[in-house]
Amino acid sequence: MSRVPSLSSPFLLGFEEIERVLDRVAKGADGYPPYNIERLPRDGDTPDRLRITLAVAGFTREQLDVTTEESQLVIRGRQQDDKSRQYLHRGIAARQFQRTFVLADGMEVLGADLKNGLLSIDLIRPEPERVIKTIAINEQDGE
């Protein structure tokens, strides 16, 4: 069954990549780990920022990776079972996760902090410069 593109208007040219991104985002939403996204106001010389905070209790800094790959922010967590322990009840499982956020053009990751089981990643989008380009119109002689 073929899907009808949502961005098929003749006035939206070159947006095929956005449709692919939307499909990719829809496929990767499993809910773990839970996260918040908040807007932080301008602070001195620092422009408005976004902060993504993930609940990663039980993960150490060495078990977490934060990377940018092809305009995506990818957060991975890897834990391994401790085979030397003998559990009578196990409600806290060692698990792995990968959480992906698609970044708009120009978004930059400022850094990441791990504190009290929360991983916070700050992002900014520098103000784009407004570019106006005049296109020359060639005159063709009618023949």
C-alpha positions in Angstrom: 0.0 0.0 0.0 1.5 3.3 -1.0 1.3 6.3 1.2 0.0 9.6 0.0 2.7 12.2 0.7 1.6 14.9 3.2 3.9 17.5 1.7 2.7 17.0 -1.9 1.6 20.6 -2.5 3.1 22.0 -5.7 4.2 25.1 -3.7 6.4 22.9 -1.4 9.5 22.1 -3.5 12.3 19.9 -2.2 10.7 18.8 1.0 11.0 15.1 0.4 13.7 14.9 3.0 11.4 16.2 5.6 8.9 13.4 4.9 11.7 10.9 5.3 12.6 12.5 8.7 9.0 12.4 9.8 8.8 8.7 9.0 12.1 8.0 10.9 10.8 9.9 14.0 7.5 8.0 14.0 9.3 4.6 13.9 11.6 5.4 16.9 9.1 6.3 19.7 9.2 3.5 22.3 8.9 5.6 25.4 12.1 4.6 27.3 13.8 6.5 28.8 11.3 9.2 29.7 12.4 12.7 28.8 11.5 16.4 29.0 12.2 19.2 26.5 12.2 22.7 27.8 13.0 26.1 26.4 15.5 28.1 28.5 15.4 31.9 28.3 18.3 34.0 27.0 21.0 34.4 29.7 23.5 37.2 29.2 25.4 36.4 25.9 23.8 32.9 25.6 20.9 32.9 23.2 17.6 31.0 23.9 18.4 27.3 24.4 16.6 24.0 24.4 17.3 21.4 27.1 16.5 17.8 26.7 16.5 15.9 30.0 16.4 12.1 30.1 15.8 10.0 33.2 18.7 7.6 33.2 18.8 6.4 36.8 21.3 3.6 37.3 23.5 4.6 34.3 27.0 5.8 34.8 28.7 8.4 32.6 30.7 5.6 31.0 27.5 3.7 30.1 26.1 6.7 28.2 27.0 8.0 24.7 25.7 11.2 23.2 26.5 11.8 19.5 25.3 13.7 16.5 24.9 11.6 13.4 23.5 12.9 10.1 21.5 15.8 11.7 20.3 13.6 14.5 21.1 13.7 18.2 21.5 10.1 19.4 21.7 9.1 23.0 22.6 5.5 23.8 22.7 3.7 27.2 24.3 0.3 27.7 24.2 -1.7 31.0 25.2 -5.2 31.5 23.9 -7.7 34.0 26.1 -8.4 37.0 26.3 -12.2 36.9 27.9 -12.4 40.4 24.6 -11.2 42.0 21.9 -13.6 43.1 18.5 -11.8 43.1 15.5 -12.9 45.2 13.4 -10.3 43.4 14.5 -8.3 40.3 12.4 -5.2 39.6 15.3 -3.1 38.2 16.5 -4.6 35.0 19.7 -3.8 33.3 18.7 -2.5 29.9 19.9 -0.8 26.8 18.3 2.1 25.0 18.7 4.4 22.1 16.8 7.7 21.9 17.0 9.8 18.7 16.0 13.4 18.2 16.1 14.9 14.7 17.8 18.3 14.6 16.8 21.1 12.4 19.5 22.7 10.2 21.8 24.9 12.3 21.0 23.3 15.7 24.2 22.9 17.8 24.7 20.8 20.8 26.4 22.9 23.6 27.1 20.0 26.0 25.7 17.3 28.2 25.6 16.9 32.0 24.7 13.9 34.2 23.5 14.7 37.7 21.3 12.8 40.1 20.2 10.3 37.4 19.2 12.9 34.9 21.1 13.5 31.7 20.7 17.0 30.4 21.7 18.1 26.9 21.6 21.7 25.9 21.1 22.9 22.3 21.0 26.2 20.6 20.0 27.4 17.2 22.0 30.4 16.2 20.0 33.2 14.7 20.0 32.7 11.0 21.1 35.7 8.9 18.5 37.0 6.6 19.7 36.5 3.0 18.0 38.3 0.2 19.2 37.4 -3.3 18.1 39.2 -6.4 17.7 37.0 -9.4 18.6 38.6 -12.7 15.9 38.3 -15.4 17.3 37.7 -18.9 15.5 39.2 -21.8 15.0 37.0 -24.8 14.4 38.6 -28.2 11.2 37.2 -29.8 12.1 35.4 -33.0 
